[in-house]
Amino acid sequence: KLSYTILIYGDLTGEGNINSRDLNALMDHLTQKTMLSGIFATAADLDKNGTLNTKDLLYLSKLY
């Protein structure tokens, strides 16, 4: 059985769109309240440098 995972950069909740929940998820990660991992951390790395930081938050806020 084949399965596919579709990655939408900026969609950190897996809902299929970018909204305030995604911004909150990244802010929670950056403040170490709730950590993103796996595909969700990849979706949050908007500058694709391998690190989640405030630059990614800035990019995400522009998408939202």
C-alpha positions in Angstrom: 0.0 0.0 0.0 1.4 3.4 -1.0 1.0 6.4 1.2 2.0 10.0 0.6 2.6 12.9 2.8 1.9 16.3 1.5 3.9 19.1 3.1 2.5 22.7 3.0 5.1 25.1 4.2 3.5 27.2 6.9 0.8 24.7 7.8 2.0 23.6 11.2 -1.2 22.0 12.4 -1.9 19.8 9.3 -5.3 21.5 8.7 -4.5 22.2 5.0 -4.3 26.0 5.4 -2.3 28.7 7.2 -4.0 30.5 10.0 -3.5 31.9 13.5 -3.2 28.4 14.9 -0.1 27.9 12.9 1.4 31.2 14.2 0.5 30.1 17.8 2.1 26.7 17.2 5.4 28.3 16.1 5.3 30.8 18.9 4.8 28.0 21.4 7.7 26.1 19.9 10.0 29.1 20.0 9.1 29.7 23.7 9.5 26.0 24.4 5.9 25.6 25.5 5.1 22.9 23.0 7.7 21.5 20.6 7.2 20.9 16.9 8.7 17.7 15.5 8.8 15.7 12.3 6.8 17.0 9.3 5.4 19.9 11.4 8.9 21.1 12.2 9.8 20.8 8.5 6.7 22.8 7.6 7.7 25.5 10.1 11.2 26.0 8.6 10.2 28.5 6.0 13.7 29.8 5.3 14.8 26.1 5.0 18.0 26.6 7.0 17.3 23.6 9.3 16.6 25.8 12.4 13.3 27.2 13.7 13.7 30.8 14.7 12.0 34.2 14.7 12.9 34.6 11.0 10.5 31.7 10.3 7.9 33.4 12.5 8.3 36.6 10.4 7.9 34.6 7.1 4.8 32.8 8.5 3.2 36.0 9.6 3.5 37.3 6.0 1.8 34.1 4.7 -1.0 34.5 7.2 
